[in-house]
Every structure is written in structure tokens, then in C-alpha cells.
């Protein structure tokens, strides 16, 4: 039986190691690598992953969030556009007595039969009492938001060249404020009238149900047989605001009412349209570039040498009840377009370069531009080749990116023709920012029509949008070529 020999347990070598059973036992070195157990390594990896995720979350939270819109297809048609005149079943209501007026129905609102529309106060007593209560009416936050939305909607239509826009803007604001205080005022009026029946105050009700408008023009009450080529020459109607604040004389117009939703469009069309659509009995149109398609009965007729189309509708009357002269687009040749929000559209500036400035280059498959560079030390002019990757051409000019390769004031030269052009002419292209690849890429669009919210653009344009592309919802937040993910 072998027994452990412990004679050497206390023997120590010169280097500090112990001698055990004839063998040297080295003292274990206490290094960090001897402490890296599998448990420690796993915990370290988890900590690193946590830190990585935390850093990415902080970066994500610090970035401005990008709202993305998925491009969808919408059936459209290539249009033929003509001027049109709106006709309705409408008539003017006049004041029965002279006195001071107050209205209780908003513009474009429907009134029931025997519903109170306005009042006349011959003594001015209740009229003054009503005006004194106006100072106590306070708008709610929702009403203030509604006013802001009306202002924003009207500002989108402002172009700086239409003076009638200011008058329309003022009328819209006046009417929206009137509508907000109507209910409070009517309750006040009824209380006052109950307390004082001898004041000469009278309310007037509508003899029929219908939609109220406080605007009129010189074509109010016209029928189709009164419309001819001379009517279209005016191009705009003489509008009158019927909503009078203060004293009104008996017999003066006070409002316009449309009792039904039936209305008509008289459109002056071309001879080609007349000939090609003689057998049609219905048509679909878009009014003033709106994206809403309206279908109705179609009747074509002539007056002397002029061609006309009469369209009859039974809905959307209220939407256009204050319109008279409109632009009418007939839908035909149905195709597919792309629907995008107006907020995604951006106008991007480009340098305009004549196409004659492009020259061929040795060893390069495309065309290039030659930029002049003056060397003040030698007094010589050198030429730098500019390689435009992609650019839009309108047949006369190339739209070149303003990315630093060219700057305003640079000169381009065509050494073959001797032509020399200074960079400075700028034009803008409408487009959107595509975000499919995780960064902003500007894509030119060809807009067919739009309203205040959405636009319809052509599909399958070169290097353009496709269905299901993702674009930045708010173009104002986009930075060209910047990463977003």
C-alpha cells in the first residue's frame, strides 16, 4: 500500500515554490486572465449589449422624429379643361321692414322651414342691447383653433397678385366669427323679446328649408337659356356681400337661399369635344382642380357657332354654392396616378445650364461640363471637368444640383463652340423626399391637380415615385441626403 510521503511538505526551493513528492509546485500567478470564468464573460457581454442599446435609444430620442407617408395609387384621368358657370335653384330674400339687422344662421348652413334667419329692430333698443352683450362673449380654445385653421387654409391660396383674395379673406373671417356667436345671441334675443314686446323687434323665419348664403352676384337666378358666349367673356362675377351690419332699408336683399341640392354647370367646350362626346349621356368632372370627382347627366348643344355642355348634379351643391365662374376638367382615358399629401411637396432650387454647354469626354460614357478655373499665380485659365450624375432637362436647360460642384458666378465653357456661360440662373422643381433607403432623396414629381390637403401626381415618371414608396410627410423637416435612421 502506497503511502503519501510528507517528508518534503515543508521544503521550499530558492524561487519560493514548494517541493512536493519530488516535484516542484509553482506558485499560481494571480493575473486577471485567471479570473475570467464563463460567468464573468457572459455578464460582460450582457453589459456591452445593454450599453449599445442605451446609446442607440438616446441617439434616437435626441433626433427629430420623421413622419413617413406611404404613396398610394388613385385612379385618375387625363383631363380636358374648359370654363364653366354654376347655376342653381336660388333666390334672394329681401327685408320686409326697415331697421337694424341681426343674423342667426351661418353662411353655408342649412335652415329648417320656419327657422329664424334674421331679426329687424325698428327702435334700435334691442339691437344696442345685443351689441353690448357681444363684449361678454369669449371664444373657446376649440373656436380659436377653428379660426386659425380657416386662416391657414386661405393662406395656401394666396399668390400676391389677386386683389380680390383680401376681400374674400375678410368675408370668410367675418362669417366664421358670426357663426360662433349666433347661438348665444339668439338666446339673448329671445329673452329680451319675452321681456319687452313693444320694442319694434321682429324675427323673420325662412318659408322653406334650404342652405343660406350671404353672398350674391350679377348672375343670381340665371337659367341655362340665358347663358351664351358673351356671358363667358366676363370670366368673373360681381360679388356682393349681403350680410349687412346695422341699418337696412325695406326691400334690400338680406340673404340668398338654395332650397334643393340640384344644380347645373354650363360649360363652353371645343368643337372636338362636342363631336367626340355626342353619344354620351353622363360625364365625370373635376372643378377648380379639386380631387373630388363629380358625375352627372350630360347634354350637348350649340348656340350659333359655339359649343356648350350642360351638366346636371344632385349633390355637392353646398360645396360650390358661392362659386360662379369655375374651371371644369372632364375625366377621360382613365389611368392611375399617385396620391400624396401637399405637406410632402417641396420646391428645390437648381442651376439652369444650357444643354449646349455639355461636351463629350474621352474615356467617359456620358456628357460633362467644363468649369473655368483661373490661376492667379500663372495668369492662365484651367478647366475642371464636372460630371453631373443625373439631371432633369426641359429641352433647353439642364437642372444641375446646387451641391457645391458649381457655384453662382462660375463660368462654363464649351471649347468646341467657344460658348461661355456664367452660372446664376436658378429655377425650382416640385418634388418629394423619398426615404426608402434610410436617407432623404429628392424626387421630382409632375403634379396633375391638388387641393388644400392632397395632390395627384403622375405615376412611372423617369426616376420618379412608385406606388408603396415611403416619403417624408413634412418636407420642411427634410435635409437633402441626410441620414434619418
Secondary structure by P-SEA (a helix, b strand, c coil): cccccccccccccccccccccccccccccccccccccaaaaaaaaaaaaaaaaaaaaaaaaaccbbbbbbbbbbbbcbbbbbbbbbbcbbbbbbbccccbbbbccccccccccccccccccccaaaaaaaaaacccccccaaaaaaaaaaaaaaaaaccccccaaaaaaaaaaaaaaaaaaaaaaaaaaaaaaaacccccbbbbbbccbbbbbcccccccccccccccccccccccccccccccccccccccccccccccccbbbbbbccaaaaaacccccccccccccccbbbbbbbbbbbcccccbbbbbbcccccccccccbbbbbbbccbbbbbbbbcccbbbbbbbbbbcccccccccccbbbbbbbbbbccccbbbbbbbbbcbbbbccccccccccccccccbbbbcccccccccccbbbbbbbbbbccccbbbbbbbbcccccccbbbbbccccccccccccccccccccccccccc
